[in-house]
């Protein structure tokens, strides 16, 4: 922690986790920091090791008139023995009035397997007619070869059909459109500025003469000046592009550009949540138990049973025909683009850009699901997403829970879903002009949004 201007000073205070080797005298903010460490069972590690004073101070005033220790490494006392050393490095090139503070720790390495995150497919390139035609041609060729080699009977399981479609679409997309490159956090920083920064870093280590020190100060001021100039130029270009998009009616691209210019950092995770009584939980086990309790309460059965939908009685021997390929083609044409892909990583743009053989593969997949009543494994996956919200006084885990259906390429629309429950012609909602499929029920049953609330009834669904 830093920039609190808290000085804990010299002298040991075991109750507050402060060691013998502090620096200077304690001030009022230092007393508050000591109370904070005592209340949270923390130890200030860079006061526990004996070093020369030049390795204890963490801040120096302009002109190097004063040197104080106001930055600290704090950790739980149960892990105090794992820290071997803690000190500062005054010679580090940090370009700030604070000094680099480090700690040497002894840790037990564990083998953790982490999936390498690949970038999203650059589906914007499909707006180019040439690239779109190339993707369509190559995907059609692969679907055609697969149709010739594979058994195309209706007994094929949906899982194998879906894996085939997914593999062909993603591999062809990687070869034709590729992955989107990550945008740097500060795109206005030019290579010229980076070269100057490298020269400044080398000069800092060699600044022994007054000429070198003067040159170092000049480079530092020049870098700051160029960064401000480049940022102003970059913002002017972005504003000009936003005006052009607005004038040409490209509202979607315009708002994307606005978000990229005024993007604000959002928390990726929340370390602490509150229990039902409002007490803050910080331990991982307590947090997991609280989420388990909240999820169980969220999806528990209500006291009153929801009445079943009254469906017209039909003869048992009546068998619904499978969906037509024209229905699948119509559903694909109604897919919305520009949406985030699901956990399987297949954007809707890829499905819309495929040709006739791709539609036949999707039709075969829908037919197989219809006849076997089995879902592909990717379609069963769901994820709890916590969306952060402002304000206090919320019972339960602070934040919003969303049980999100990550498949963006639903092959049937909500209007057909309503017909599924209103059509008097059949128990499955089939009509002579438009048939429906069991995929509709997946849309109806798996899309739920929840938010912690003080009332129990608002948080409960009958699954």
GIKAWO-V227224 format. One record per helix or strand of 3 or more residues. SS is the DSSP state (H for helix, E for strand). FROM is the first residue (numbers start at 1). TO is the last residue. If there is no record, write none. Layout:
{{SS & FROM & TO} {SS & FROM & TO}}
This chain:
{{H & 14 & 16} {H & 28 & 39} {E & 42 & 44} {H & 45 & 47} {H & 53 & 55} {E & 74 & 76} {H & 77 & 82} {E & 83 & 89} {E & 100 & 105} {H & 123 & 127} {H & 129 & 149} {H & 158 & 176} {H & 191 & 206} {H & 210 & 247} {H & 251 & 261} {H & 284 & 298} {H & 325 & 333} {H & 348 & 353} {H & 356 & 372} {H & 377 & 380} {E & 383 & 387} {E & 400 & 404} {H & 414 & 422} {H & 439 & 445} {E & 448 & 451} {H & 457 & 459}}
